[in-house]
Each structure stands twice: as C-alpha cells, then as structure tokens.
Amino acid sequence: MPSRILFMTVLAAALSVSVCGQAQPDTSMHTSTPGSSLIGPGDVLEISVFDTPELESRVRVSDQGSIQMALIGGIQVAGLSPHEAADVIGKKLQATNTVKHPTVNVFVAEFAFNRVSILGEVKAPATFPVGGQTRLLDVVSEAGGLLPSASGIVTIAHRESPDQLETFVVSDPSQPVAQNPLIRPGDTIVAKKAGIVYVVGGVVHPGGFVLELNQKLSLLKAMALAQGPAQFASLGKSVLVRTVDGQRQEIPLDMKAVMHQRSPDLALQADDILYIPVNTTRARIHEGVNTIASAAAYAAIYKF
C-alpha cells in the first residue's frame, strides 16, 4: 500500500510539471554561445523564430551595432549577449503584433574578432581582416588613405570598451610608433573631419579653407588664401563670426589695421567666418551693377 501511494504521488507531480511547462513558451532562447560573449559590429548572426520560418535570417551586425529583420526593421544588438538579443527581438515581435508568443533563437555564426572597421574621412570606409602585426597606417592604407577633408586625427574604439576612445595623429609613415599603434581585432577606427574657415565678401577668392593638420590659421593667412582684399573692400568694417557654446558671436575687426600690424593677428578656429564688406557706393561709381550684385550675394551668405 505505501508503495502505491508513493507511485501515485510521483505520478501527480510529473503531470503537474508537464502541464505547467506547456502554459506559455519563453519569448527567447539561446544556444551554442556562452552568455559572456557579447555581440559586436561585424558579427554574423543566425536568427530563427520557432514555427515562423519566414523570419529566419542570417545577418551581419552593422558598424553602428544594429541589424535589420524582415517585418520589424532595425534592432540595436551590439553589446548584448545572444540571449539578451533574442529577448529584445522577441519583445519587438510581440510589440509589433508580428508573432504573439515568439520563441527566438540567436546564434553567433561568426565573430568579427579578426576584423577591424574604419569609418569617417577615408576614401573607402569598410571592414577588413587584421593580422597580429597590423598597425593603424596599414588599415588607413587599406581604406584608400585619408580624404582631403580629413583632419589627420583618428580615434580608436576597442571592442571590449567602446566608450573609451584613444586618439592618434595620422600624418606620414615616418611618424613615431606611438602614433602608429598596433590594431586589435574588433577595433573601430574613425577618421575625423577637418575644420573649415570661411572668408566671404570683398576678397578676390572667397570660399572655405580647410584647416590642415596642426595648421595655425590667422586672419592674415586667411586673407592670403583668399588672395587678398577685392577692390573697394571696406576693411575697417570687417566682422569675425564665431560660434561659442552654440551661440553666434560677431566680433568687429579692423582688417586694415591688422594688415598694417597695428592690431593683433587673431588665430582662427574651425567654422569661423571672416566677412569683409564692400563699399557699395564706391563700387557703384566704379564698377556698376555687377559688383553690387556680387557684394550683396556674399553679404547674404554672412547674414544667413
């Protein structure tokens, strides 16, 4: 008799577990990859949703850390474990009413540990395989070199600490090793854009001039790049427009005094605008309507 009671108790417990186990499927699953392995840019993911074969996909994580899935669009997965990514995907499938009770599996088919990404002001931004002795300049060269708009400054983010950027200066292959470090698999390199100074109004060659690496551009050098003042330029009423903490400042200048070394030759900053007005009265007398129209056009650039 006691044996029969024990058998019935075990059977009841087993049936209870079976029924509870069917109550509702988990919204996410993860197999084959340790939970400590985080997803990063360049990784290849295999994603499946139970009983929904149309949502099966094999995708590569973008340089921005996201993937694109059919029906639900973009999902940010970089920095997540495969299990966490599966949970995020499952919740989005539910939120968009795509699948009522999704069981999602995320498997990292290919880790990008042996690859590096380079972005920004290079000719061919891409992801490249790297070896044990790959240096910064090697990767820049693989990307076709820097664009003319590049500042020469690059940042490197390591896969394990993407928020802790290292900054280096890229100039030429003869630079010290300290500025040409070894690149680690999974690194992301960003080539920064150079600043530009604008000279408009009454100058011979108005336009924007790139601040090259380590170049110190002053008022006089900017005027030289613009090929000097145009005829009838009103140098004494010049204005330097500068943005500081999001606020636009207008600094009156006497460029005639600067050119005669009676006033400081100020250093310019990225996005500065040096505006040289034109004496429209004198221009009207000597040059006619065309000069007035040109001066008005440059004044419009400065004002707006």
Secondary structure, DSSP 8 states (H G I E B T S, - for coil): -HHHHHHHHHHHHHHHHHHHHTS---SEE--SS-TT----TT-EEEEEETT-GGG-EEEE--TTSEEEETTTEEEE-TT--HHHHHHHHHHHHHHTTS-SS--EEEEEEE--TTEEEEEESBSS-EEEE--TT-BHHHHHHHTT-B-TTEEEEEEEEETTEEEEEEEEE---TTS-GGGS-B--TT-EEEEEE--EEEEEESBSS-EEEE--TT---BHHHHHHHTTSB-TTB-GGGEEEEEEETTEEEEEEE-HHHHHTTSS---B--TT-EEEE-B-HHHHHHHT-HHHHHHHHHHHHHHH-
